[in-house]
Amino acid sequence: MIAFDLVFFAVAIPAVIFAGVSKGGFGSGASFASAAILALILPPELALGMMLPLLMLIDVSAVPSYWRKWNWRDCQRVLIGSLPGVAFGAVVLEIAPADLIRFLIGAIAILFVVWQMAKARGLVPTPKEQLGAPAGIITGAITGFTSFVSHAGGPPVAVYLLSQKLDKLTYQASTVLIFWAINVFKFIPYAAMGVFTHDTWIAVALLAPMALLGTWLGVKAHRIVPELAFFAITYILLVLTGSRLIWTAIA
């Protein structure tokens, strides 16, 4: 059950707007922070179920702008690998206790920040040679799993796509297609597991305008907000949220 009270809306509205801003203005895989924030006040499976349709709504607004501008070979490799990753994620989400899911979401949030900081300091070098099909499939499997249990999967996809030496447009279009498709793959297992409830659909209907508003604000913010400032706020948010989820899980 979701209590549609002041606390819910005070947390959910900023979280959903943030997801739209992140995806709409900064091409950021950090939009999964929204699910982590919601998991602070909701059972994790409800938080994940509520965010998936909203993330799909944001994604579908972006796909037409990049239609057929992606590298299909690389997308195909990642998407083939994502299927077993999604299936494994479904098994984990089905049998794991809520506190383990909270721990996973929190740990992925903090590891995401660690990876981004390491990347910024040159500690995560881009592969000098193109990674082949096996690497693409392994990337997909990791991404499918982390995306299923936390809506996160940016780092492994970034490493693989950067190794392919794609131009900026092709890279962004490939990223958009991959995560749009993986979200579609996740929808059926989520539905079969009962993640979508009457309450989650009410929440989705109420918050959908906020997702679109966030996407619009992201486009505007991209022109006036320095990326450094946006990501600094994002990383602080992820560390605080991730730490709180881990503490809640183990306490």
Steps between C-alpha positions, in 0.01 A plus 500: 500500500613852422392772739427800279585748772712811527819300560443292187450800273780698666742219409347363178449826310864618527625145432301465178587852383865415563472191280362713217765769542778241510387316189371803311790733558810308594467156338570362842464144622474662843124530451478171692555713811126562486425135579756507782333809648155342478633183666559712810124534553357202308565125487775468235289294260229769504760772441641307202153424363388861528809638327512260204198640307618853575851424370343339192295816446816711517686259270228489235509878477872477416502205258349685199780758510759224459306265276733272301804710590635228727755227421274197468784244521611622842145548626409148390791346692409681822128426466557128436709484818246702695232229473667249737601793721138610526392140568755465781390833643141377500601191699689710755219753537246219540681307774710765677370670815426871479808591703729321253346700214550820700863401554550430128345832397711686756820320404445561128440870571829536687694288250364720221649806670831322561515400133423854382764651729757245386411570139539876552850443641605281209501181707253332263681505165306457180597169333751567223351231278138439413338248731348211310166322505567297819577822690180656367293204615664499845436874522135436421470232766642727771287791383184291483546382857588836658227671303242249616580531871572875512432662156878557472736376233692791354867422578539162323317629191718811497821295513389275215366775273801726558726217386319502167625857426152622407432863423302694761164474322530127434613438859205691647250341261633152583469571873142624460399191299668254738335631816162551332506138381619361835219686675256336258655159578456566873132589473361147453696338789407793724134452412518123555653554843218730605726804528237713330212552740190715495687751715807510275284579196327780691843635593618473139194692377551771759875532440514465120466879451796545737710263287422700186559827685836369616595404143410849377692661788797278419516630145494856634744426784749347259559848356535691826610257774867388492530122479754507783245657737222261396711189545648623830147529641407165348797317653438649844137392471598148396751458783256623764211293363712189444650520847156537657366198308798286601467606863126425498566159345763387749349666808 
